[in-house]
Amino acid sequence: MADKRDLLILGGGLVGMTLALAAAKKGISSHVVDRADPAELTAEGFDGRASAISTASWNLFKNIGLADALEPHGCRIESIAVTDGMKPGRIDFTPEPHEGTLGRMFPNRTLRLALFEAAKDEPLIAWHAKANVVERQRGEHGVSATLGDGTVLEASLLVGAEGRGSPTREEAGFTMAHWDYRHRAIIVGLTHEKPHDGVAWEIFYPDGPFALLPLLDDEQGRHRSALVWTVDEKDAAGVLALSDRAFQREVEKRMHGIFGAIEMQGGRSSYPLGFQHTAKIIDHRLALVGDAAHGMHPIAGQGLNLGLRDVGALVEVLVEGMRLGLEPGDAQMLARYEKWRALDSLMVMGATDTLTRLFGIPGKLASAVRRFGMGGVQRMPALKRFFMDEARGMSGELPELLKG
């Protein structure tokens, strides 16, 4: 007899696996299929990236039981400093003491380890790792996926969570707006002489943002940050080819000594930056979540958080519908999910794209205008509060799982 489940989630990354766990907490079963080997994804040195987990996303992790496993590894973001090339006129976003933090920084490896460990012990999740999907079917009464070894998995609703290159989305023929920023993000770990005090720095240069993201001190007590340096694609190969010493000198120039002496930790990695957004995120017995639906510039660190809001909204819609006797693939439920997510995702992505273009305009006049505007924001508490609520993910209609 086939093991038919409520959800068939294709893609077991950070968003896909969080969806499976959040659904399981509400009694919703799933198949999770991923091509990757979990051992490789969690290997030391596989991925040097780190993610900013907003206040709302942290609430989600708490509500699905991951906080105890993650808490010791997260660095609190106490404030965010935004500056145009380290010139006068910066903005400091610092919440009031009773509001807590602006979020937490986690290495992606740490997030994967916690998610995979929780999924391994969850009976409502059937995890199919190192598996290729060779056929997808969406019928009147359910969906199925055929794996490379001939296994057929069945469910009520198909969820595309494979990331930017989602084959599920492509096969369904979704229309997508997309463009290439012709920029590349270079990622590397740093140790530094002075403590970061939980401050995340976003330093804007004409060739792209230069972000310093706070991490916990290492076992030797060395202060650490993750660097995400955006460079023009035409310059990226040259920057990546620099010797360690030359690369470090270029980084030091852009840091203006804010953390004192620095050292590079581990190798450099990079990835191209682009914008993509689907015109719709649902179809017959199909929903998209995370980067399969919307991919953005990392300038504001909101990509993963936007995907986690998809998770919270989809689970809430499913729970309410199933309570009324509807099954997970019901068209009315999916329509509500799309309506809920459409405006929020478009606003966040639009704001991110605007920031990218605004701070990319070269010249002294453009810089002066930006700094004048930033100085105005610094002096207007209500406007700063708006931007902080956006950064914390606490604005708009929040799903219950993302509330405190």
Secondary structure, DSSP 8 states (H G I E B T S, - for coil): ----EEEEEE--SHHHHHHHHHHHHTT--EEEE-SS-HHHHTSTTS---EEEE-HHHHHHHHHTT-HHHHGGG-EE--EEEEEETT-S--EEE---GGG--S-EEEEHHHHHHHHHHHHHT-TTEEEE-S--EEEEEE-SS-EEEEETTS-EEEEEEEEE-S-TT-HHHHHHT--EEEEEEEEEEEEEEEEESS--TTEEEEEEETTEEEEEEEE---TT--EEEEEEEEEEHHHHHHHHHS-HHHHHHHHHHHHTTTT-SEEEEEEEEEEEEEEEEES-SEETTEEE-GGGTEE--GGGS-HHHHHHHHHHHHHHHHHHHHHTT--TT-HHHHHHHHHHHHHHHHHHHHHHHHHHHHTT--SHHHHHHHHHHHHHHHT-HHHHHHHHHHHHT-SSS--GGG--
